[in-house]
Amino acid sequence: SSILAAVEHCAASAREGLARPMAPPRALVASAIAAWAAFPSLGGAEHADERVGCTAIAIDGGATIDGSAFAGMNADSASADYRLTFVPPRMHKEATRPVFTYNLSYPRFVGYGRGAFYHPKHESDPLYVPVGHIPEVKSTFGYYEATEPLMNDQGLGLGESSCAAMLVNKFPGDDADARDVPTGMLDTVTLMQLALERCATARCAAETMGRLSEEFGFVPTPGEPTKGRVFGRTAWDDAGEAYTMADPSGEAWVFHVVGGVNGVTKSVWAAQKVPKGHFAVIANDFIIGELPEEPTDDFLFNRHAFRAARAAGLWDGVGKLHFSRAFAPDPMSFESPAGATPIPLYASVRRWGLYNLAAPSMRLAFKTDNQEYPVFVKVEKKLSHRDVMGYFRYQYEGTEFDMTKGVLAGPFGTPFRLEGGPKTGQVPRGIAIQRTLYSIIAHTGPERQLAWFAMDTPTTSVYVPLFSNSSAVAPAYSRGHQSKFDRESAAWAFNFVSNFMNLNYVTMSKEDVYPAIENWQDRIDEQLPSAEKMKGEALAKWQASVQEEVAKSWWNMSDFLIMKYNDGRVNSPTVGKSPGYPAWFADLVGFSNDIHPVWVQAAGQPVPSIGKSLNLVRPEFQLPVSFDFATSSWSYLPAKTSLSSAGAVGGIGMGVIAMQALFTAGALAAGVALGRASERRRGAAADAAAPYLRLA
């Protein structure tokens, strides 16, 4: 099936899984002006300048057609060093291993002992200086590495997603940090390196990362944490880490780690095995729930976690310890940085979207609070690697959050959004976004162990295979810099095509790019059985040749697209054809014989004729509208359930200007139904009968 067919399949699954409208919030009738005045100005929009922000998955082998487990991620950063390499296996005579911290910028490492790729290129290049040493093992496995480690020669593969945390350790040598907390040594990348160097199974990886983080202390990626605030207390964005792991036995695991508490432990961690046939998604917010009293076969954790939670004032010791609610800030009220509007939708829309793809009959309702989703969902249809690729390319097609729809998608339906900008508002956080550096899928089980690697955002890229029993990386994939355009770099080929598509995304994707992606994935799949029989030099030659041919074809694609869409025309197969603006867009902006600049006002939904022509999905879910910093609570407006109110300013996807217009113009006469948020939810029992959403 083609990429377009896969997109339609995802859309159909999403439509099938949409939940029914939720009950409206409890009405609080008030004047519009009074209601508006009660809420101070919003501040902060999205994570525009975050160093790394990723979406990670873990899938148990019982959920797949060949019994393989999957783990992987979309690595999202606008500044990190994405070059692909292979760190060779080694025998070690030295008693200790140097430990470095990695801020992921160019070059991410310069030094010896990790392969020629990292050797200094000039005599003047400064070598990285270790922040400490830990005991070394006699031998270490080899592994693929880009911005972060990917998969080793034993078939163990990893994914990663940074998360907010209540506990963060000091960095080594940071004398300016006067907090009474432990000093950590092992950062995000180092823990991944150690797992791949020393382990062949996901369970071993969890045990090793946990043990070492307890002994030496975990610290996040340098420069990544952002100091924030939740309920008057300091919390840190991107200061904790969540890892996903998969191995040839078909097991998949999820691992979380944060800082520690002096006198108790240097780091708190927990790991949970993905149940048979299940699927996990981590979207920059922890997911592990209640811990048992003691570690089990399916649950591993620091035995000091309970004492650490009490000592840090994160848990009262009553009932079971919920890892995510104790060691992560409440996503509904977390300000990052302090004074910025919380953005809980940043995580929740990704988990909702992917879980509904995997289990459409669950009809999983949209939850603003990520912590209200199940930790795992059972996959309804056995998955292939192509299905998992589709998950990482997903843009919520066929749902009310479809990234290819709406004014911000432009007349030609680009799924990518600019980040940052005004201090208010959000856009849907995509699974794959414009600044995705690469996508990695560890496909590992009894029959095969390989990783699928797509340079740049996978929606417009090709996944190439990286076999665990090979180390071949083509030059095109091992070079590239964010600040220097390079015709020899595969990353720049995919970057150029993806960015150029924004001129006319819908046409380029359907006619050119998506068919080319599908053609390449089909070709690679057809050659895969033969490649799996190869060994040594033959396999290395084939693997590298695929990378080089894909990169070359994408540079050819870039040249072709420049010609075909030159000057706003479509020049193939006939030169000079004008696509024009789509009729729906012309209707939307009121295109007419008046040649003055056109201005439009925000509307909750388009007029019915436009909605029908675009096959829009009716909005069904209530979204938070305004955050009150004084009470750390949200207000809601009733969800619109019809596309019939032409030009009406609705509550779904509504900007602040539209809200103000609604309050001041319409609501004075009729009143406004506002959902009243509850106070902090930690430890409170769910009120199933309440006719409003419980928020904190």
C-alpha positions, 0 to 999 in steps of 0.5 A: 500500500502507498503512503497515501493509503497508509495515511487514509488508514490512520485517518480511518482508525482515528475516526473509528476511535473518536469518543463521543462528546463529553458532558459540558462543564458545570455552568457558572453564569457570569458577565463576560467582562467579569469573567475575562477580568478574573484571568490575568494575561497568558504568558509563554507559548510552547517549547520553541527553544528547547534543546531536545524534545522527543516522542518515544515508543515501546512495543512488546513482541506479542503485538507484532507480526514477527514477534519482534519488539520495537523501541524508538523515537523521533529526536527533535532538536533545532541545534544538535549534532545529528551525524550517524556513526558506529562506536566499535566494540572494545576490550578494556585493560584500563580499570576505569571508564571516563565519564563525559557530559554531552550538551549535544551541540557540534561536535558532540564529542572529540576524543579517543576510545570511541572510534575514528569518527570522534578523533580530533580533525585538527591538532588545535581541536580541544579534547573533551574533558571527563567529569569523573570516572566509574569502574570499567568492564572487561569488554563493551559492545559496539553500537550505532550513535547519532545525537544519542545512542541507538542500537548495539550489536546484540540487538538492544535498541533504545528510545528517549524522551526528556520529561519534567521532574521535581528532583534534579541533581547538581552538575559536576563542578557546578560550584554556583549551585547552592542547592542541598541536593546530590551531585550527579555524574551520569547524564542522559547520553551517558546512561544510554551509552552504558546500557548499550556497551554492557547489555544485550537485553532490555532488562539488563539495560534497566537494571544497569542504568538504575544501579549506576544512577543510584551509585553515581547520580543522574543529571539531565542533558547540560543546558536542557533543564528549565527552572519552572514552578508548580503550586509555588514550588520549584520544578524543572522541565526536561530534567528527568529522562524516560527511556524505551528499550527493546531486545531480541527476546521480544521484550520491551521496557520503559525506564524513568529516572530523576535526581535524588535526595541527600541522605537517601539516594543519589537518584530515583528510578523505576522501570516497567516491562511492557505487558504482552501485546501492549504499546507505550508512548512517552511524550515528554511526560512520565507515564509509570504509575503506582509502584508495588511495595517490592520490585517484581518480575515486571517492575524494577525500581530504587527501593529508596524511592518511597523514602525519597518521596517522603523526604522531599515532600512529594508524597505523604506515605498514604496509599501507593506511591504513584511515580509520575504524580510524585516525581513529576510536576502536575502537567496541568499547573506546571509553569515552565519557566515560572510565569508561563502558561502550562501546556499540558496538551503538548504531551496529551495530544501525542499519546491520545493520537497514537493510542487511538491508532493502536487500539481504535475500538477503545474509543479513547477520549481526549484527556487534557492531563496526560496522567489520565491516560492508561500507561499502556494500551493493547494493540488490536492488530498485529503491527509490522515495521511499516505500521510503526513507521506510519506511527512516527509519520502520523499528523493526526489525519482524520481527527479534529486535530488534523495538522493538515487542516486549518488556517495555520496549515495554509492553503496547501495543507502543510502539517508543520507549524512554526514554534514560539512567536506570540506569548500566548497560544499553542498548536497541536504538537506533532509526532513528527515536526519540522525540527525532527533531526531523525527517527529511529526504530529498533526492530528486534526479535528472534527473527531479525535485529536491525534499526530503521533510521530516517534522517530528518523528519520521517513524514518526508523521509525514507527509513534505511536499515542498520543491521545489528551485525554490521557497522556500515555508515555511508559518508552521506549519513555521517556528515552535516552541520545545522549551520552549513548547507552541504550537498554531500549530506543526506540530512540536507537533502531531506531537510531541503525537500521537506522545507521546499514542500511547504510551498505546495505541500498537498501537491508535492506530497501526493504527486512526488514525495510520498510515492517516492518514499513508498517506492523506496520502502518497498524496494528495501523490503523486497531486498531485505530477505536477501540482505539478511542472509549476507554477512561481513563485507557483503552486508556492509556493502549493501547497507552502505549502498542503500544509504548512498542511493537514497541520499542521491535520489533525494538530491535528485528529488530536490532538483526536480521539485525546484523545476516542477514548482518554479514561480508558483507554477506546476511545470511537469508534465506540462510547463506553466500550469497554475495551481491557484488557490483552492476554492475552500481557501478563497471562500474562507478569506472572502476572495472577491473583486476587491483588490485591497488587502484581505483580513479575516477574523478567527472562527471556531469552525468554517462555514458548512460548505468549507467543512464538508469539502475538506472532510473536517471531523467535528470537534468533540473534546473540551480544551482548556482556554484560560489559566488563572495563575492565582489558583493554578487552575483552568477555565473551559468553554463548552465544545462546539458539536456542529459545523453549522454555525457559519463564522461563529467564534467557537471555543475550539482552537480559539485564540485570545483575541477571539475569546475576548470578542466572545466575552465582550460581545456575545456573552454579556447577554447570554452568559458564558458556561465556564468549567471550574477547575478543581484544585490540585488532584494529587491524592484525591479520589476521582469524582465520577459523578461530577459534570465537569473535568477534574483538572489538578 
